[in-house]
Amino acid sequence: MRKIKFDEYMKKRVWFAETRARLGLKREPSSRLRDEKERELLIELDRARLEKWKKEGKLELIGPRKYRFTI
């Protein structure tokens, strides 16, 4: 596995972010349309992930639309 020095990485990251801001570039969302099967599969995977988090106690329902997620 390749080792990366955190300080060097952060210096490069700051330079990259500043350059991107100077040029006015933004990260755009994907515009690719998903087909019906792909959408259903992604929803199923999301539901399974939420259920797993609930069983592990990482996700807790606090109110009607409020959740607590612990790492």
Secondary structure as GFF3:
##gff-version 3
##sequence-region A 1 71
A	DSSP	alpha_helix	6	23	.	.	.	ID=ss1
A	DSSP	alpha_helix	36	56	.	.	.	ID=ss2
A	DSSP	beta_strand	59	63	.	.	.	ID=ss3
A	DSSP	beta_strand	66	69	.	.	.	ID=ss4
###
